């Protein structure tokens, strides 16, 4: 719907008492802004950011960091314990699988940190 038509409908609703003066002013201010232009400019900015070299470098760095973390002993211990915690918690009343997974992951981390070399 065209903005000018929306403004006319807003005025009509206000004249017939469906909107208070305060609501009318707020809604008119929103409609009077150049929202389509702002949205278009924001979309163009996001597109430029996503295509920048910096974002690609961050993505590559994050990928290698996550890969290293998943290959660590602590990640394996936490994942195994999280699955076990989720399974056990699914049969315990009033405890969800998410809470069980979190508790299991915490136990896995504790177990890894207290493991003797």
Secondary structure per residue as TSV (DSSP state, phi and psi in degrees):
chain	resnum	aa	ss	phi	psi
A	1	X	-	360.0	139.2
A	2	X	-	-69.1	144.6
A	3	X	H	-61.6	-40.8
A	4	X	H	-63.1	-34.6
A	5	X	H	-69.5	-38.0
A	6	X	H	-63.8	-39.7
A	7	X	H	-64.7	-41.2
A	8	X	H	-62.9	-41.6
A	9	X	H	-65.4	-36.9
A	10	X	H	-64.4	-44.2
A	11	X	H	-62.2	-41.9
A	12	X	H	-62.1	-45.1
A	13	X	H	-62.9	-38.0
A	14	X	H	-68.5	-42.8
A	15	X	H	-63.1	-31.0
A	16	X	T	-94.0	9.2
A	17	X	T	83.6	11.5
A	18	X	S	-80.8	-17.3
A	19	X	S	-127.9	139.6
A	20	X	-	-74.0	165.9
A	21	X	H	-59.0	-41.0
A	22	X	H	-64.8	-46.2
A	23	X	H	-63.2	-41.1
A	24	X	H	-59.9	-46.8
A	25	X	H	-62.4	-43.1
A	26	X	H	-63.0	-47.7
A	27	X	H	-67.9	-36.3
A	28	X	H	-65.7	-39.5
A	29	X	H	-63.6	-39.9
A	30	X	H	-65.5	-45.5
A	31	X	H	-69.0	-27.4
A	32	X	H	-77.1	-16.5
A	33	X	S	-72.5	163.3
A	34	X	-	-91.6	63.2
A	35	X	H	-55.1	-47.7
A	36	X	H	-58.0	-38.2
A	37	X	H	-67.9	-42.1
A	38	X	H	-63.3	-44.3
A	39	X	H	-62.8	-43.3
A	40	X	H	-63.4	-44.2
A	41	X	H	-64.1	-39.8
A	42	X	H	-64.8	-43.3
A	43	X	H	-61.7	-41.1
A	44	X	H	-65.6	-40.0
A	45	X	H	-63.0	-46.6
A	46	X	H	-61.7	-40.6
A	47	X	H	-62.1	-42.3
A	48	X	H	-64.9	-40.6
A	49	X	H	-64.2	-45.4
A	50	X	H	-65.6	-26.7
A	51	X	T	-90.5	-1.7
A	52	X	S	-74.3	155.7
A	53	X	H	-64.9	-33.9
A	54	X	H	-60.8	-42.9
A	55	X	H	-64.9	-40.2
A	56	X	H	-64.9	-39.3
A	57	X	H	-66.2	-41.7
A	58	X	H	-62.9	-42.5
A	59	X	H	-63.5	-42.8
A	60	X	H	-65.0	-42.9
A	61	X	H	-64.0	-41.7
A	62	X	H	-64.6	-38.4
A	63	X	H	-61.6	-47.0
A	64	X	H	-69.3	-34.5
A	65	X	H	-65.3	-45.0
A	66	X	H	-64.5	-39.8
A	67	X	H	-61.2	-44.4
A	68	X	H	-64.9	-40.7
A	69	X	H	-64.7	-40.1
A	70	X	H	-70.3	-22.2
A	71	X	T	-88.0	-2.5
A	72	X	S	-79.6	159.2
A	73	X	H	-64.9	-39.4
A	74	X	H	-64.3	-37.5
A	75	X	H	-64.8	-41.3
A	76	X	H	-64.9	-43.6
A	77	X	H	-63.3	-42.7
A	78	X	H	-66.9	-41.8
A	79	X	H	-64.7	-44.7
A	80	X	H	-62.0	-46.5
A	81	X	H	-67.7	-33.6
A	82	X	H	-65.4	-42.2
A	83	X	H	-64.0	-45.3
A	84	X	H	-61.9	-42.8
A	85	X	H	-62.8	-39.5
A	86	X	H	-66.2	-41.7
A	87	X	H	-64.9	-46.7
A	88	X	H	-63.7	-43.7
A	89	X	H	-68.5	-22.9
A	90	X	H	-67.7	-20.9
A	91	X	T	-101.8	-5.9
A	92	X	S	-89.3	126.6
A	93	X	T	-61.3	142.9
A	94	X	T	67.5	10.9
A	95	X	-	-123.3	125.1
A	96	X	-	-86.8	167.3
A	97	X	H	-67.0	-32.3
A	98	X	H	-64.0	-44.2
A	99	X	H	-64.7	-38.7
A	100	X	H	-65.5	-38.9
A	101	X	H	-65.8	-41.0
A	102	X	H	-64.6	-45.4
A	103	X	H	-63.1	-40.7
A	104	X	H	-64.1	-42.4
A	105	X	H	-64.2	-39.8
A	106	X	H	-64.1	-41.8
A	107	X	H	-64.3	-39.6
A	108	X	H	-63.0	-39.9
A	109	X	H	-66.5	-44.0
A	110	X	H	-59.8	-44.4
A	111	X	H	-61.5	-40.1
A	112	X	H	-67.1	-42.4
A	113	X	H	-70.0	-29.3
A	114	X	T	-93.7	1.0
A	115	X	-	-67.3	135.5
A	116	X	-	-82.2	138.9
A	117	X	-	-67.5	360.0
